[in-house]
Amino acid sequence: MPILPPFTAQSLPETLTSADQEYGRRMHYRFANLNGISVACLMDNMLILFAIRNQMSDPLVVIMASFIYLAMPFMFVGKRLASRIGVARTWAVGWYYRYLLACLMIVAPFLHPIAPAWVVSSLILVGAFGFAFFRTIGLVAQKPLTGEITVANDRGRFLAGVSRRVNTGHLITAILIIVWLRYSDGLWVYQSIFAIGCAAGLYTSTIIARMPESCAPRLSARRPLATTFRMLLADPASRHLLLAWSAGFAAFSLVLPMMVVTIKNGYAMSDYAAFFYSLLFMLGAIGVTLINGAIADRVDARLMLQVYQGLLILAALYWAFAPNQFNAIAGTAAFVLAGGGKAGIILSLNHYFLDAIDRNHRVGSALVVQMLAGGVAGLAGAGFGGGLLQWLSNMGIEGMDAYRAYFKVALAAMLMMMATTLRVRASRPTVPAA
């Protein structure tokens, strides 16, 4: 494969030198700058709007939005690959094929004049699932590789720098996309935006492949997941955390994608306006991140998890009884609350994860948690959400009536999911060390 340097099992050193680590951090920063661009061009809301412009049905759009979670159980493929070629090459392979498969979505609209709609939709779905599948393979490598190129006393600063670069690139690119869509929202615009994202993503794979690593992550990837899974189930604190994590991911997989579909199809908003409102998710997430950083060490994390789930429930409650005419103030608040709720749930669950899991088992435990929670969230979005929309359509319920009914059912499901939070408790590490 052209992006990977020559590799043999003996080519990885026992440890990295400080110069190697410094080089790895520079490469990671370069990757972060470009990754923000590719994420803004291809992730989440752009995919949803693109699918709607290609006349895909609401159930198919919801299913496609769930691919990011449905693909998570396939992380074991990345683990197997990392045990053979190392984490940097695994990440690079995942990112390369991720964007290569995404190119299918650029090609799909050209088939409209010569192929039936189902062929175009199928090609988009294949490209979207390939995009999610190979992302999952690459994700396996991110945390271990970050640990390789950092040391304890600079890790927090480095992670903040990476996040700042990704978010800055994402925000600037999203603003440019909004301006572009304001003046032209033809299908060719989406194809051009996707092409920019794919070009940036393919180039980032060459950057990742050059990041240094030792042999330690490759050896760690060879440890069996079955043992870790049994440990998690045997310990009450870990088991409750696993359930809460799955419920949290399922909740926002039901709510956030459907909010974009509702304002686009239910209120017949322009692509420009729909994309603008979808950016409010990020505003809510940034606000919660700042608040959480200021109070997280002084407030019980369990309470914060319940508060953030409450924000998501409030957002769903609004859409369950949304008016026929869009209310800009209430709609804006709902988007901000939903984005903040999602970010806060993830932050709180990560806090509990670090409390409940022994450091010697965090790599394998993180893999198990992400695989299970992602699978549950994917099934909730694709199976429950997509199936519910199809049933409503078969019953002749359409327009805002269908979307309100969807959110009422989702709201009831979220209230039942929230019961899992009540069983989560903060604890010191209870999973036994190896």
C-alpha positions as CSV (number, residue, x, y, z in Angstrom):
1,M,0.0,0.0,0.0
2,P,1.6,3.3,-1.1
3,I,1.0,5.4,2.1
4,L,2.8,2.9,4.4
5,P,6.5,2.8,4.8
6,P,8.3,-0.5,4.7
7,F,7.5,-2.4,7.8
8,T,8.7,-5.5,9.6
9,A,7.9,-6.8,13.1
10,Q,11.5,-6.0,14.1
11,S,11.4,-2.4,13.0
12,L,9.7,-1.1,16.2
13,P,12.0,0.0,19.1
14,E,11.5,-1.0,22.7
15,T,11.0,2.6,23.7
16,L,10.8,6.0,22.0
17,T,13.5,8.7,22.5
18,S,12.5,12.2,23.5
19,A,13.3,13.3,19.9
20,D,10.9,10.6,18.5
21,Q,8.2,11.8,20.9
22,E,8.7,15.4,19.9
23,Y,8.5,14.5,16.2
24,G,5.3,12.4,16.9
25,R,3.6,15.4,18.6
26,R,4.4,17.6,15.6
27,M,2.9,15.1,13.3
28,H,-0.1,14.7,15.5
29,Y,-0.7,18.5,15.5
30,R,-0.4,18.6,11.7
31,F,-2.9,15.8,11.5
32,A,-5.3,17.6,13.9
33,N,-5.3,20.8,11.8
34,L,-6.4,18.9,8.7
35,N,-8.7,16.5,10.5
36,G,-10.9,19.4,11.6
37,I,-11.4,20.3,7.9
38,S,-12.3,16.7,6.8
39,V,-14.6,16.3,9.8
40,A,-16.5,19.5,8.9
41,C,-16.8,18.4,5.3
42,L,-18.0,14.8,5.8
43,M,-19.3,14.0,9.2
44,D,-22.8,13.9,10.7
45,N,-24.9,16.8,9.5
46,M,-23.3,17.2,6.1
47,L,-24.0,13.5,5.4
48,I,-27.6,13.9,6.5
49,L,-28.2,17.0,4.3
50,F,-26.4,15.3,1.4
51,A,-28.6,12.2,1.8
52,I,-31.8,14.3,1.9
53,R,-30.7,16.1,-1.3
54,N,-30.4,12.8,-3.0
55,Q,-34.0,11.9,-2.2
56,M,-33.3,9.3,0.4
57,S,-36.2,8.4,2.7
58,D,-36.2,9.5,6.3
59,P,-35.8,5.9,7.6
60,L,-32.7,5.4,5.4
61,V,-31.3,8.8,6.5
62,V,-31.6,7.8,10.2
63,I,-30.1,4.4,9.5
64,M,-27.2,6.0,7.7
65,A,-26.7,8.4,10.6
66,S,-26.4,5.3,12.9
67,F,-23.5,3.8,10.9
68,I,-21.0,5.7,13.1
69,Y,-22.3,3.6,16.0
70,L,-23.2,0.4,14.2
71,A,-19.6,0.1,13.0
72,M,-18.1,0.3,16.5
73,P,-18.4,-3.5,17.3
74,F,-15.9,-4.0,14.4
75,M,-13.1,-2.4,16.5
76,F,-11.8,-5.9,17.1
77,V,-10.6,-5.8,13.4
78,G,-8.5,-2.8,14.2
79,K,-7.2,-4.6,17.3
80,R,-6.1,-7.6,15.3
81,L,-4.4,-5.4,12.7
82,A,-2.6,-3.4,15.4
83,S,-1.2,-6.6,16.9
84,R,0.4,-7.3,13.5
85,I,1.5,-4.0,12.1
86,G,1.4,-1.6,15.0
87,V,-0.9,1.2,15.9
88,A,0.4,4.0,13.7
89,R,0.1,1.8,10.5
90,T,-3.3,0.6,11.7
91,W,-4.6,4.1,12.1
92,A,-3.1,5.1,8.7
93,V,-4.8,2.2,7.0
94,G,-8.1,2.9,8.6
95,W,-8.0,6.6,7.6
96,Y,-6.8,5.9,4.0
97,Y,-9.6,3.5,3.2
98,R,-12.1,5.6,5.2
99,Y,-11.8,8.4,2.7
100,L,-11.3,6.2,-0.3
101,L,-14.7,4.6,0.4
102,A,-16.2,8.1,1.0
103,C,-15.4,9.0,-2.6
104,L,-18.2,6.7,-3.6
105,M,-20.6,9.3,-2.2
106,I,-19.1,11.9,-4.6
107,V,-19.7,9.6,-7.6
108,A,-23.3,8.6,-6.6
109,P,-25.1,11.7,-7.8
110,F,-23.7,11.3,-11.3
111,L,-25.8,8.2,-11.7
112,H,-29.1,10.0,-11.3
113,P,-29.8,10.3,-15.0
114,I,-28.9,6.7,-15.9
115,A,-29.8,4.6,-12.8
116,P,-32.9,4.2,-10.6
117,A,-33.0,6.0,-7.2
118,W,-32.3,2.9,-5.2
119,V,-29.0,2.4,-7.0
120,V,-27.9,5.9,-6.0
121,S,-29.1,5.4,-2.5
122,S,-27.3,2.1,-2.2
123,L,-24.0,3.6,-3.4
124,I,-24.3,6.4,-0.8
125,L,-25.0,3.9,1.9
126,V,-22.0,1.7,0.9
127,G,-19.8,4.8,1.0
128,A,-21.2,6.0,4.3
129,F,-20.8,2.6,6.0
130,G,-17.3,2.1,4.6
131,F,-16.5,5.6,5.9
132,A,-17.7,4.6,9.4
133,F,-16.2,1.1,9.3
134,F,-12.6,2.1,8.6
135,R,-12.9,5.0,11.0
136,T,-13.6,2.4,13.7
137,I,-10.5,0.5,12.7
138,G,-8.4,3.6,13.0
139,L,-9.9,4.6,16.4
140,V,-8.4,1.6,18.0
141,A,-5.0,3.2,17.6
142,Q,-5.6,6.8,18.7
143,K,-5.3,6.5,22.5
144,P,-2.3,4.1,22.5
145,L,-0.4,6.2,20.0
146,T,-1.1,9.4,22.0
147,G,0.3,7.7,25.1
148,E,3.4,6.8,23.1
149,I,4.3,10.3,22.0
150,T,3.5,12.1,25.3
151,V,4.7,11.9,28.9
152,A,2.6,12.4,32.1
153,N,3.6,16.0,32.8
154,D,2.7,17.3,29.3
155,R,-0.2,15.0,28.3
156,G,-3.0,17.3,29.3
157,R,-1.5,20.3,27.5
158,F,-1.0,18.2,24.4
159,L,-4.5,16.9,24.3
160,A,-5.9,20.4,24.8
161,G,-3.7,21.5,21.9
162,V,-5.0,18.7,19.7
163,S,-8.6,19.5,20.6
164,R,-8.1,23.2,20.0
165,R,-6.7,22.6,16.5
166,V,-9.4,20.2,15.5
167,N,-12.2,22.4,16.7
168,T,-10.7,25.5,15.1
169,G,-10.3,23.8,11.8
170,H,-13.8,22.4,12.1
171,L,-15.3,25.8,13.0
172,I,-13.5,27.8,10.2
173,T,-14.4,25.2,7.6
174,A,-18.1,25.1,8.8
175,I,-18.3,28.9,8.5
176,L,-17.0,28.7,5.0
177,I,-19.4,26.0,4.1
178,I,-22.3,28.1,5.4
179,V,-21.2,31.0,3.3
180,W,-21.0,28.7,0.2
181,L,-24.4,27.2,0.8
182,R,-25.8,30.7,1.3
183,Y,-25.1,31.6,-2.3
184,S,-25.3,28.1,-4.0
185,D,-26.8,24.9,-2.6
186,G,-26.7,22.7,-5.7
187,L,-25.8,19.1,-5.4
188,W,-22.4,19.8,-7.0
189,V,-21.6,22.0,-4.0
190,Y,-21.9,18.9,-1.7
191,Q,-19.8,16.9,-4.1
192,S,-17.2,19.6,-4.0
193,I,-17.2,19.8,-0.2
194,F,-17.0,16.0,0.0
195,A,-14.0,16.1,-2.4
196,I,-12.2,18.6,-0.3
197,G,-12.8,16.5,2.8
198,C,-11.6,13.3,1.1
199,A,-8.5,15.0,-0.2
200,A,-7.6,16.4,3.3
201,G,-8.4,13.0,4.9
202,L,-6.3,11.0,2.4
203,Y,-3.4,13.3,3.0
204,T,-3.7,12.9,6.8
205,S,-3.2,9.2,6.4
206,T,0.3,9.8,5.1
207,I,1.0,12.0,8.2
208,I,-0.3,9.3,10.6
209,A,1.8,6.6,8.9
210,R,5.0,8.6,9.8
211,M,4.2,8.8,13.6
212,P,6.7,6.9,15.7
213,E,5.8,4.1,18.1
214,S,7.4,1.4,20.2
215,C,6.6,-2.3,20.2
216,A,4.5,-1.9,23.5
217,P,1.1,-1.1,21.9
218,R,1.5,-3.9,19.4
219,L,2.1,-6.4,22.2
220,S,-0.8,-4.9,24.3
221,A,-3.2,-5.4,21.3
222,R,-2.5,-9.1,21.5
223,R,-4.2,-9.5,24.9
224,P,-7.6,-11.2,24.6
225,L,-10.8,-9.1,25.0
226,A,-12.8,-12.0,26.4
227,T,-10.9,-11.9,29.7
228,T,-11.5,-8.1,30.0
229,F,-15.2,-8.5,29.2
230,R,-15.6,-11.1,31.9
231,M,-13.9,-8.8,34.4
232,L,-16.3,-5.9,33.5
233,L,-19.4,-8.1,33.9
234,A,-18.2,-9.5,37.2
235,D,-17.7,-6.1,38.9
236,P,-21.0,-4.3,39.8
237,A,-19.5,-0.7,39.4
238,S,-18.1,-1.6,35.9
239,R,-21.3,-3.4,34.9
240,H,-23.5,-0.5,35.8
241,L,-21.1,1.9,34.0
242,L,-21.3,-0.3,30.9
243,L,-25.1,-0.1,30.9
244,A,-25.1,3.6,31.5
245,W,-22.6,4.2,28.7
246,S,-24.8,2.1,26.2
247,A,-27.9,4.0,27.3
248,G,-26.3,7.4,26.9
249,F,-25.0,6.7,23.4
250,A,-28.4,5.2,22.4
251,A,-30.1,8.4,23.7
252,F,-28.2,10.9,21.6
253,S,-28.2,8.6,18.5
254,L,-32.0,8.8,18.7
255,V,-32.2,12.5,19.1
256,L,-29.5,14.5,17.4
257,P,-29.7,13.2,13.8
258,M,-33.5,13.4,13.8
259,M,-33.4,17.0,14.9
260,V,-31.6,17.9,11.6
261,V,-34.0,15.8,9.6
262,T,-37.0,17.5,11.3
263,I,-35.9,21.1,10.6
264,K,-35.0,20.1,7.0
265,N,-38.0,18.1,6.0
266,G,-40.6,19.0,8.6
267,Y,-40.0,22.8,8.3
268,A,-38.7,22.8,4.7
269,M,-35.6,24.8,5.7
270,S,-32.9,25.5,3.1
271,D,-29.7,23.6,3.4
272,Y,-28.0,26.8,4.4
273,A,-30.3,27.3,7.4
274,A,-30.3,23.6,8.4
275,F,-26.5,23.5,8.5
276,F,-26.4,26.8,10.4
277,Y,-28.7,25.3,13.1
278,S,-26.8,22.1,13.2
279,L,-23.7,24.1,14.2
280,L,-25.5,25.0,17.4
281,F,-24.7,21.4,18.6
282,M,-21.0,22.5,18.7
283,L,-21.9,25.7,20.6
284,G,-23.7,23.7,23.2
285,A,-20.8,21.2,23.4
286,I,-18.2,24.0,23.9
287,G,-20.3,25.7,26.6
288,V,-20.7,22.4,28.6
289,T,-17.0,21.7,28.2
290,L,-16.1,25.0,29.7
291,I,-18.6,24.6,32.6
292,N,-17.6,21.0,33.2
293,G,-13.9,22.0,33.4
294,A,-14.7,24.6,36.1
295,I,-16.9,22.4,38.4
296,A,-16.1,18.8,37.6
297,D,-13.7,18.4,40.6
298,R,-16.2,19.9,43.0
299,V,-19.5,18.3,41.9
300,D,-20.4,14.7,42.0
301,A,-20.0,13.2,38.6
302,R,-23.1,11.1,39.0
303,L,-25.2,14.3,39.5
304,M,-23.6,15.9,36.4
305,L,-24.4,12.8,34.3
306,Q,-28.1,13.1,35.4
307,V,-28.1,16.8,34.6
308,Y,-26.7,16.3,31.1
309,Q,-29.1,13.5,30.4
310,G,-31.8,16.0,31.5
311,L,-30.6,18.5,28.9
312,L,-31.0,15.9,26.2
313,I,-34.5,15.0,27.5
314,L,-35.5,18.7,27.5
315,A,-34.5,18.9,23.8
316,A,-36.5,15.8,22.9
317,L,-39.4,17.2,24.9
318,Y,-39.5,20.3,22.8
319,W,-39.5,18.4,19.5
320,A,-42.2,16.0,20.9
321,F,-44.6,19.0,21.1
322,A,-43.0,21.3,18.5
323,P,-45.3,23.8,16.8
324,N,-46.2,23.6,13.1
325,Q,-44.4,26.9,12.5
326,F,-40.7,26.9,13.5
327,N,-39.9,29.0,16.6
328,A,-36.3,30.3,16.1
329,I,-35.7,31.0,19.8
330,A,-37.0,27.7,21.2
331,G,-35.4,25.8,18.3
332,T,-32.1,27.4,18.9
333,A,-32.3,26.5,22.6
334,A,-33.2,22.9,21.8
335,F,-30.1,22.5,19.5
336,V,-27.8,24.0,22.1
337,L,-29.2,21.8,24.9
338,A,-28.9,18.7,22.8
339,G,-25.3,19.4,21.8
340,G,-24.4,20.2,25.5
341,G,-26.2,17.1,26.7
342,K,-24.3,14.9,24.3
343,A,-20.9,16.4,25.2
344,G,-21.7,16.3,29.0
345,I,-22.8,12.7,28.9
346,I,-19.5,11.7,27.3
347,L,-17.5,13.7,29.7
348,S,-19.3,12.3,32.8
349,L,-19.0,8.7,31.5
350,N,-15.3,9.1,30.9
351,H,-14.9,10.4,34.5
352,Y,-16.7,7.3,35.8
353,F,-14.6,5.0,33.5
354,L,-11.4,6.3,35.0
355,D,-12.8,5.9,38.5
356,A,-14.1,2.3,38.0
357,I,-11.4,0.7,35.9
358,D,-7.9,-0.2,37.0
359,R,-5.2,1.5,34.9
360,N,-3.8,-1.9,33.8
361,H,-7.1,-2.8,32.1
362,R,-8.1,0.6,30.7
363,V,-7.1,-0.1,27.1
364,G,-9.0,-3.4,26.8
365,S,-11.9,-2.1,28.8
366,A,-12.2,1.1,26.7
367,L,-12.3,-1.2,23.6
368,V,-15.1,-3.3,25.1
369,V,-17.1,-0.3,26.3
370,Q,-16.9,1.4,22.9
371,M,-17.8,-1.7,21.0
372,L,-20.8,-2.5,23.1
373,A,-22.1,1.0,23.6
374,G,-21.6,1.8,19.9
375,G,-23.4,-1.4,18.9
376,V,-26.4,-0.6,21.2
377,A,-26.5,3.0,19.9
378,G,-26.4,1.9,16.3
379,L,-29.2,-0.6,16.8
380,A,-31.2,2.1,18.6
381,G,-30.8,4.5,15.7
382,A,-31.1,2.1,12.8
383,G,-33.4,-0.5,14.2
384,F,-35.6,1.5,16.6
385,G,-35.4,4.9,15.0
386,G,-35.5,3.8,11.4
387,G,-38.2,1.2,12.0
388,L,-40.4,3.7,13.9
389,L,-40.2,6.2,11.0
390,Q,-41.1,3.5,8.5
391,W,-44.0,2.3,10.7
392,L,-45.3,5.9,11.0
393,S,-45.1,6.3,7.2
394,N,-47.0,3.0,6.7
395,M,-49.7,4.3,9.0
396,G,-50.1,7.4,6.9
397,I,-48.6,9.8,9.5
398,E,-46.5,12.4,7.7
399,G,-44.9,15.8,8.1
400,M,-44.5,17.3,11.6
401,D,-47.1,14.9,12.9
402,A,-44.7,12.0,12.2
403,Y,-41.7,13.8,13.7
404,R,-43.6,14.8,16.9
405,A,-44.8,11.2,17.2
406,Y,-41.2,10.0,16.8
407,F,-39.8,12.2,19.5
408,K,-42.6,11.2,21.9
409,V,-41.7,7.6,21.6
410,A,-38.0,8.4,21.8
411,L,-38.7,10.5,24.9
412,A,-40.3,7.6,26.6
413,A,-37.4,5.3,25.7
414,M,-34.9,7.9,27.1
415,L,-36.7,8.2,30.4
416,M,-36.4,4.4,30.8
417,M,-32.7,4.6,29.8
418,M,-32.1,7.2,32.4
419,A,-32.9,4.7,35.1
420,T,-29.5,3.1,34.4
421,T,-27.9,6.3,35.6
422,L,-29.4,5.9,39.1
423,R,-27.5,2.6,39.5
424,V,-24.1,4.1,38.6
425,R,-21.9,5.1,41.5
426,A,-18.5,6.6,41.8
427,S,-15.9,4.1,43.0
428,R,-12.2,3.5,43.2
429,P,-10.8,0.9,40.8
430,T,-12.4,-2.5,41.5
431,V,-11.4,-4.5,38.5
432,P,-8.3,-6.5,39.8
433,A,-4.9,-5.6,38.5
434,A,-3.1,-8.2,36.4
